[in-house]
Amino acid sequence: MLHGDAKKKAQLRLRRIAGQVQAIERMIEADRYCVDVMHQVAAVEAALRQVGKLVLRAHVDSCVADAIKDGDARARKRKVEELVEVFTRYGSERK
């Protein structure tokens, strides 16, 4: 879970991303040059990746760390499997 500063940062970034997406919509409505639109799409994708990093760090710092500290082998295994799935998904989307 996101708490404190990480939560505020994520919310701020998401509001900014929402504004960028609305700007892209306006660009398309205004028949703006395709390359200009694509630059804005790339900026939104990069911003979303940053939000993903914030969430992932919070997950590792809290959920994964707690599972390791608690000593429950099943909980650790589940968290490791979740991380592998996340890394696999993110890695495959980058290509």
Short mmCIF file of the C-alpha atoms (twelve columns), coordinates in Angstrom:
data_MODEL
# 
_entry.id   MODEL 
# 
loop_
_atom_site.group_PDB 
_atom_site.id 
_atom_site.type_symbol 
_atom_site.label_atom_id 
_atom_site.label_alt_id 
_atom_site.label_comp_id 
_atom_site.label_asym_id 
_atom_site.label_seq_id 
_atom_site.Cartn_x 
_atom_site.Cartn_y 
_atom_site.Cartn_z 
_atom_site.pdbx_PDB_model_num 
ATOM 1  C CA . MET A 1  0.000  0.000   0.000   1 
ATOM 2  C CA . LEU A 2  1.057  3.533   -0.607  1 
ATOM 3  C CA . HIS A 3  1.307  5.741   2.454   1 
ATOM 4  C CA . GLY A 4  2.461  9.239   3.275   1 
ATOM 5  C CA . ASP A 5  4.841  10.897  0.842   1 
ATOM 6  C CA . ALA A 6  4.734  8.073   -1.709  1 
ATOM 7  C CA . LYS A 7  0.940  8.275   -1.866  1 
ATOM 8  C CA . LYS A 8  1.009  12.048  -2.305  1 
ATOM 9  C CA . LYS A 9  3.630  11.777  -5.054  1 
ATOM 10 C CA . ALA A 10 1.636  9.124   -6.890  1 
ATOM 11 C CA . GLN A 11 -1.580 11.142  -6.666  1 
ATOM 12 C CA . LEU A 12 0.158  14.284  -7.919  1 
ATOM 13 C CA . ARG A 13 1.711  12.414  -10.838 1 
ATOM 14 C CA . LEU A 14 -1.601 10.807  -11.738 1 
ATOM 15 C CA . ARG A 15 -3.360 14.189  -11.770 1 
ATOM 16 C CA . ARG A 16 -0.636 15.521  -14.039 1 
ATOM 17 C CA . ILE A 17 -0.980 12.459  -16.296 1 
ATOM 18 C CA . ALA A 18 -4.745 12.979  -16.485 1 
ATOM 19 C CA . GLY A 19 -4.092 16.530  -17.675 1 
ATOM 20 C CA . GLN A 20 -1.607 15.268  -20.254 1 
ATOM 21 C CA . VAL A 21 -4.129 12.734  -21.568 1 
ATOM 22 C CA . GLN A 22 -6.751 15.474  -21.888 1 
ATOM 23 C CA . ALA A 23 -4.205 17.583  -23.776 1 
ATOM 24 C CA . ILE A 24 -3.577 14.684  -26.165 1 
ATOM 25 C CA . GLU A 25 -7.306 14.408  -26.771 1 
ATOM 26 C CA . ARG A 26 -7.442 18.126  -27.584 1 
ATOM 27 C CA . MET A 27 -4.443 17.761  -29.905 1 
ATOM 28 C CA . ILE A 28 -6.220 15.000  -31.824 1 
ATOM 29 C CA . GLU A 29 -9.435 17.018  -32.008 1 
ATOM 30 C CA . ALA A 30 -7.407 19.934  -33.375 1 
ATOM 31 C CA . ASP A 31 -5.756 17.714  -36.010 1 
ATOM 32 C CA . ARG A 32 -2.287 18.396  -34.627 1 
ATOM 33 C CA . TYR A 33 0.761  16.892  -36.305 1 
ATOM 34 C CA . CYS A 34 0.969  13.151  -35.593 1 
ATOM 35 C CA . VAL A 35 4.572  13.253  -34.397 1 
ATOM 36 C CA . ASP A 36 3.693  15.949  -31.859 1 
ATOM 37 C CA . VAL A 37 0.885  13.750  -30.550 1 
ATOM 38 C CA . MET A 38 3.221  10.760  -30.341 1 
ATOM 39 C CA . HIS A 39 5.711  12.802  -28.298 1 
ATOM 40 C CA . GLN A 40 2.970  13.541  -25.804 1 
ATOM 41 C CA . VAL A 41 1.904  9.884   -25.721 1 
ATOM 42 C CA . ALA A 42 5.515  8.915   -24.968 1 
ATOM 43 C CA . ALA A 43 5.604  11.474  -22.148 1 
ATOM 44 C CA . VAL A 44 2.464  9.961   -20.607 1 
ATOM 45 C CA . GLU A 45 3.912  6.454   -20.891 1 
ATOM 46 C CA . ALA A 46 7.097  7.586   -19.136 1 
ATOM 47 C CA . ALA A 47 5.072  9.276   -16.400 1 
ATOM 48 C CA . LEU A 48 3.013  6.109   -15.868 1 
ATOM 49 C CA . ARG A 49 6.219  4.084   -15.584 1 
ATOM 50 C CA . GLN A 50 7.310  6.432   -12.801 1 
ATOM 51 C CA . VAL A 51 4.033  5.846   -10.949 1 
ATOM 52 C CA . GLY A 52 4.574  2.115   -11.398 1 
ATOM 53 C CA . LYS A 53 8.038  2.435   -9.852  1 
ATOM 54 C CA . LEU A 54 6.590  4.263   -6.848  1 
ATOM 55 C CA . VAL A 55 3.983  1.558   -6.328  1 
ATOM 56 C CA . LEU A 56 6.509  -1.236  -6.800  1 
ATOM 57 C CA . ARG A 57 8.929  0.319   -4.300  1 
ATOM 58 C CA . ALA A 58 6.123  0.699   -1.754  1 
ATOM 59 C CA . HIS A 59 5.136  -2.935  -2.307  1 
ATOM 60 C CA . VAL A 60 8.694  -4.159  -1.799  1 
ATOM 61 C CA . ASP A 61 9.269  -1.910  1.211   1 
ATOM 62 C CA . SER A 62 6.070  -3.008  2.930   1 
ATOM 63 C CA . CYS A 63 4.384  -6.193  1.716   1 
ATOM 64 C CA . VAL A 64 7.475  -8.073  0.560   1 
ATOM 65 C CA . ALA A 65 9.616  -6.941  3.501   1 
ATOM 66 C CA . ASP A 66 6.877  -7.968  5.949   1 
ATOM 67 C CA . ALA A 67 6.579  -11.414 4.350   1 
ATOM 68 C CA . ILE A 68 10.332 -11.909 4.668   1 
ATOM 69 C CA . LYS A 69 10.425 -10.695 8.297   1 
ATOM 70 C CA . ASP A 70 7.447  -12.809 9.363   1 
ATOM 71 C CA . GLY A 71 9.240  -16.000 8.371   1 
ATOM 72 C CA . ASP A 72 6.178  -17.590 6.769   1 
ATOM 73 C CA . ALA A 73 7.573  -19.642 3.882   1 
ATOM 74 C CA . ARG A 74 4.288  -19.634 1.950   1 
ATOM 75 C CA . ALA A 75 3.895  -15.872 2.240   1 
ATOM 76 C CA . ARG A 76 7.479  -15.338 1.058   1 
ATOM 77 C CA . LYS A 77 6.932  -17.663 -1.884  1 
ATOM 78 C CA . ARG A 78 3.718  -15.840 -2.873  1 
ATOM 79 C CA . LYS A 79 5.458  -12.465 -2.739  1 
ATOM 80 C CA . VAL A 80 8.381  -13.704 -4.813  1 
ATOM 81 C CA . GLU A 81 5.959  -15.153 -7.376  1 
ATOM 82 C CA . GLU A 82 4.091  -11.827 -7.496  1 
ATOM 83 C CA . LEU A 83 7.344  -9.954  -8.107  1 
ATOM 84 C CA . VAL A 84 8.384  -12.343 -10.863 1 
ATOM 85 C CA . GLU A 85 4.984  -11.902 -12.510 1 
ATOM 86 C CA . VAL A 86 5.223  -8.104  -12.292 1 
ATOM 87 C CA . PHE A 87 8.752  -8.056  -13.696 1 
ATOM 88 C CA . THR A 88 7.751  -10.461 -16.467 1 
ATOM 89 C CA . ARG A 89 4.739  -8.349  -17.410 1 
ATOM 90 C CA . TYR A 90 6.625  -5.073  -17.337 1 
ATOM 91 C CA . GLY A 91 9.569  -6.566  -19.203 1 
ATOM 92 C CA . SER A 92 7.389  -7.984  -21.985 1 
ATOM 93 C CA . GLU A 93 5.524  -4.683  -22.441 1 
ATOM 94 C CA . ARG A 94 8.760  -2.761  -22.981 1 
ATOM 95 C CA . LYS A 95 9.608  -4.649  -26.165 1 
# 
